[in-house]
Amino acid sequence: MLDRGSILARLREIALEQIGVEPERLIPAATLRDIGIDSFQFIELVFLAEEAFEIKLDVAAMRVETVGDVVEVIAGAVAARNGSPQRYPSGP
């Protein structure tokens, strides 16, 4: 089972390799905007996360602003894949 630290570590790898965002910038409290991830890069990150974690994410249902929100969504999807209910962070 993946914990949130493992999810964040893998997201850091993906962000560096595929989007060019330095891993140290991906901290849970950082907003996607502050670290320079635009909407197109976010969609790319979602698709790459789906592949990496073998999950499906509903981009339309996602209300994420921070890296921590993204980690929570992925953790929920992994839990759902393993039989637990999936939850998304609620928007502002």
N, C-alpha and C positions, 0 to 999 in steps of 0.2 A: 504494500500500500504506500502511495506517495504522500509525504507530508508537505506542508506548505514551503518549507525550506528547500526541499528537493525540486518542487515546482518552480520556485523563484530561480534556483540555480540553472535549471534547464531553459527558462525564459531568457536569462542573461546570455546563455550560449547562443540561442536563436537570434536574439536582438543584435549581438555582435556579428555573427556570421552572415545574417541575411539582410539586416537593416542598417548595420553600421553604428549602432548605439553602444557606447562604452558600458560594460557590465556594471561598473561602480555607480553609474547614474540610475540604475534600476533598483531603487529602494522602495519598500511598500508605500511610503508616504508621498513619493514623487508623483506628480500628475503627468499624464501622458503628454500633455501640451508642453509642460516645463522641460521635459527631456527631448522634445522635438519630434515626437511621433504624431504625424498627421493622420487624417482619416484613411488615406490609402495605405499607409504603412500599418495602421491598426488592423485593417482587413487582412493584409498579408500576414501579420503576426498571428491573427486568429486562425487562418488556414494552416500556418506552420505549427501552431500549438495543437490543432486538431490531429495533424499527422503525428507529431511527437508523442502525444499522450493517448492516441487512439480513441478520440472522443469526437462528438459532434457538438458544436456550439451554435446557439441561435443568436446571431448578431443583432437582430431586431429587438430581442428581449433584453439584451445586455445594457445596463446602465452603469458604465464604468468611467471613472475619472482618474483613478490612481493605479499604480502598479499593483498595490495590494488588492484593489477591486478585481483586477484581472486574475491574480492568483486565486482569489476566492471563487470566481466563476469557474476556473479550471478545476479547482478542488471539488466543487459541487458536481461538475460534469463527470469527473473520475468517480466520485461516490455514487452518482446515478448509474454509471456504467457497471458499478459493482453491486447495485441493488438498493442504494439509498436514494431518497428523494433529492432532486436537483433544485437549488435555490440560486437566484441571482441577486446581487446587491441592488437595493432599490435606489432610484434616482433621487436627485435633490428635490 
